[in-house]
C-alpha cells in the first residue's frame, strides 16, 4: 500500500513534465499534420479573432480612463444590486462582455478588482456570467458562415444571453461580502488608479491602451495556435478516436448520434474548431447540431478557460466561479435552445 501511495505522489509531482514532454514529442512525430494545423490556427486568429476582438480591447481600455464606470454605477445600482448582488459599476463588465466576446468580460472584472472598484466577491460573481461569446461571433461566424442561416445565429445569441443572465442570478449567492453597499456604492476618486483621459494626454492614453490590448490579443493567438496543435496531435495519434470510443456508450444511452462525439470533444478543448466540426455534420434533425453548439458557446472550452486563468494570475480572484459558471452557462443555453426549437415554430429548423 505504501509503494502504491508513493507512486501516486510521484505521478502527481511529475504529471506536468510528462504531459509537456509528450506534447513536445507529438510535435516532432506528427509534424506533417501539425504544421498545417498551426497555419490554420494562425489564420483563424488573424482573420477572425483580431478583427473582432482587438478594437473592443482598445475601446474598453479607453473607456476605463473615462467616467463611464461611475456613471453606470449611479444609473444601474438599483438593478444590479437586487438582481446580481453586485454594485452598479459592475454593469460595465456585463455590458461589454455581451457586446464584445471572450475574454473581455474577465479582463474588465480583473481591472475592476485591481482598481478597487468592486470587492473580491463581486468580481468573482462577475466572472461567472460576464465573459461570453459576442454577437459578431455567434450571429456572423457561427450563424452565417458555419450554418449559412442568420436566424440560427439569432436563436443562439438569444439563448446565450438568457443563459448568461440565469447564471448571474444564481451566483448572486456566491460567498458573503466583506463590504457593505451602503458605504461603497458611490465611486470615489481615490478608488480609481487609472489616469483620466483628456485632450492633453490622449496620445499617451491611446498608446497605453493599444499596448495593453496587443499583449492580450497576442496571448489569445498563442492559445489558439497551441490548441490547434494539440487537437491535431490527438487526431493523428488516434487518442481522440480512443476517447470517442469510451464515450460512445453514453451517447447511445442518451440516444444521441455518435457522429457528434469528436466535434463535442474538440469543442470542449477549443470552441471554434469544435463548432465548425459540429455544424458540418449532416444530420436529419439539425436541432441537435444547434443545441450542442449552444452548449459549446456557453461553456467556452478549455482554451478560453486557460486564457482567463492567465488573466486572473494578476489578481487575487479564484478561477472556481468562472469554471462553475461556464459549465452552468452551457447547460442553460442548451436547455433554452431546446425549448425555443420545440415551442416556437419560427425556430423549428427540423420542419
N, C-alpha and C positions, 0 to 999 in steps of 0.2 A: 504493500500500500504506500509506503514511504517513497519507494522508487517512482511509482506512477505519479505521486504528488509532485516530486521533483521535476519529472519530465513535463508536467503541465505548466509549472512555474517557468521552466526554461523555454518552453514553446511560446508562452505569453511574452517573455522578455525578448525573444528573437523573432517574433512574428513579423514585425515591420521590416527588418532587414531581409527576411526570407521573401516577403512579398515584393520588395524593391528589386532584389536580385532576380526574381522570377520575371518581373516586368522588363528588366534590362536584357535578359536572355531572350525574352519574347520579341523584343525589338530587333535583335540580331537574327534570330531564327526565322521570323516571319516578316523580314524586311520587304519582301516582294509585294505582299499585300498591305503592309503597314505604310509604306511611302505614299501610295495613292490616298489612303485614309487620312494621313496628315495634311496632304494637299487639299483634300475635301473639307477638312476641319478648318483650315486657314481660309478657304474660300467662303465657307459658311460664316465665319467670324467677320471677314471683310465685307461681304455682300449683304448680310442680314443684321448681325449684332451691332457693328459700328454705326451704320446709318440710323438705326432705330434707337440706340441707347446713348451714344456719345453726346448728341445735342441735349438730351434730357439730363445727363450728368452735369454738363456745364450750366444748364438752366437752374437746376436745384442748388448747385454751389453758389451761383449768383444770388438766388433768392434767399439763401441763408445769411447773406450780408445785408438784407433789407429788413423792413419792419413787418414783413408778411406773416411771420410766425406769431408775434404778439397780437397782430390784428385778427388772425384766425382764432387765437386764444380767447379774445373778448367776444367774438361772434359765436363761436361754437362750443364754449364751455357748457351752456345749458343742455346741449345734446350729447356731447362726448362723455361727460361725467356719468350721467344716469345710464347710458347705453353700454359704454365700454370701460367705465371706471378709469378714464384717462382724461387729463385736463385738455382744454381746447387746443393748445399748441400742438398736441399730438396729431391733430387733423391734417397737418402738413404732410406727415408721413403717409397717412391714409389716402389722401387725395393724389399725391404724386406717385404712390405705389400703384394706384389704379390706372392712371393715365400713361405711365411710362413702361414699367416692366421690371423683371428680375435684373439686378438685385437692388434697385433704387430704394425701395421701402426699407430694407435692412440698413442701407448706408445712411439714410436720414435718421433712423432710430438710434444708431450709434452716435451720430452728430448731436442729436438732442440730449443724449446722455453725457457726451464729452463736454458740452456747453452748459451742463447742469440745468437744462430747461425742464426735463422730466425726470422723475425718480427712476431708480433701477427697476422697480416692479412695473412701473408704467411702460418703460421701454421694452421690457420683456413681453408684456401684453401686446405692444405694437408689433414686435417681431412675429407673433403668432399669426397675424392676419393682414399685415400691410405690405408684405413682399410678394407681389403677384405677377402673373403674365399680363402684359399690356394689350390694349385693344388693337394696336397695329400688328402685333404678332398673331393674336387669336383670330381676328377677322381677316387681316391681309394675308399673312403667311399660311396659317392653318386652313382657314375657311376658303379663301380664293385660290391660293397656289396649290395647296395639297388636296383639298376636296373639290375644288372647282365650283364652290357654291357659297356665296356670301351669307345666305340665310343660316347655313350650318355654323359659320363663324359667329354670327349674331347670337344664335342659341347658346353656343359655348361661352360667349362673353357674358351673357345674362346669368347663366347658371354659375359661372366662375365668380361673378360679383356677389350673387346671393350666398354662395358657399363661404366667401370671404367674410361677409357680414355675420353669418351664423357662427363662424369660428370666433370672431371678435366678441360676440355676445356671450359665448361660453367662457372665454378666457378672461372676462371681467372679474371672475372669481380667483384668478391666478395670484396667489400669495396676498398677504396683507401689506398695506403701505406703511412705510416708516415716516411718511409726512402726511399732513392734512391739506386738503384742497383749499380750505378757508384761508390758510396762511400763505399758500403758494400759488393761488390761481391767477395772480397778477404777475405779469412778466417784468421783472426789474432789470434795469440796465446793467447791474452787477452780474446778472446771470449770463449775459451774452459776452462770450470771449472773442467771437469773430468780429473783425473790423467792419464798421458800417461803410457801405459804398457811397461815394459822392463823385461829382464830375472831376474833382481834383485827383482822386486815387482810382478812377475807373480802370485805367490801363493796368495798374498793379493788381487790382482785384480780379480782373478778367484773366490775366496771366496766371495767377494762383489757381483760379477755378479750372482753367484748361489743363494745367499741370496735374492737379489732383484727379481730374476726370480721365486724363491719359493713363495715369497709374492704375485706375480701376478698370478701364477698358482693356488694357494690356493683361491685367490679371485674369479677366474673363476669357480673353483669347488663349491664354496659356491653358486654362482648364478645358476649353473646347478642344484644343489640339491633343492634350493628354488623354482625354476620354475618348476621342475619335480613335487614337492609337490603341487604347485598352479594349474597346469594342472590337476592333479589327483583330487583335491578338486572340480574344476569346472566341471569335468566329473561326479563325484559321486553325486554332488548336483543337477545336471540337468541344471545348469546355462549355460553350453556350448551348450546343446541342445536348450535351450530357445533362446540364441543369434543366433544360427544357423537358427531357425525358422524366426527370424526377418530379416535375410539377404537373406533368400530363394527367395523372390520376385525379388531381384536384380539379382541373379544368373539366375533365369528363364527368366528375361528380356534380359540378355546378352547371353542366350542360352548356359549356362554352367551347366554341370551336378551337381546337388545339393549334390552329394556324396562327393564332394571336399571341402565343406564348413568347416567341422570340422578340416580337415587337414590343410587348409589355416589359420584358426583362431589359431590353435595350433602352426603353424609355425610363425605366427606374434608374438606370445609370446616367443617361443623357437624354433630356427631354426632346430635343428637335429631331434627332435620328430616330427615336422611338416612335414619335407621332407620324413621321414621314413613312415609316415601315407599316404602321397600323392603317394609315389612310390608303395605302396602296394594295391592301389585301382585298381581293374580290370576294364579297360575301353577300348573299341574297338579302339579308337583313342588315342594312347599313347602320341601323341604330346601334348595334353592338360596337361597331368601329367608333362611332361618335361618343358613346358612353365611356369606353376605355380611354379615348382621347381626353375627355373631360377629367378623368381621374389623373392622368399624367400632367395635364395643365395645372391642376390644383396641387399635386404633390411636388412637382418641380424637378425631381431627380436628385441623385447623389452629387452630381457635378455642381449644381446650384447650392446644395447643402454645404459643400466644402467651400464654395465661394463665399457664402455667408459666414461660415466659421472663420475664414481668414479675415474677414472684415471685423468680426466680433473680437478677434485677438487684440485689437487696440482698445478694448473696453473691458468692463467687469461683468458684461451681460452673459447669461448662460445660453447655450445652444438648445437646451431641452424644450423650452416653449416653442421655439421655431419648428423643431422636428415634429413634436406632437401636433402643433397647429397645421402644418402642411399635410400630415397624414390625414387628419380630420377634413381638411380642405378638399383633398382628393376624393374622399368618400362622400362628402356632402355634394360636391359638384357632380359626381357620377349619379347619385340618387336624384338630384334635382333634374338632371338631364333626362333620366329615365321617366320621371313624372311628366315633364314637358312633352316628350315624344309620345307618351301614351294617352295624355289627357287633352292635348291641344293639337287638333288636326293639322294646323298650319305647320307644325314642326314634325309631323309624322312622315319621315323620308322613306318609309317602307312601302308607302302606297304606290 
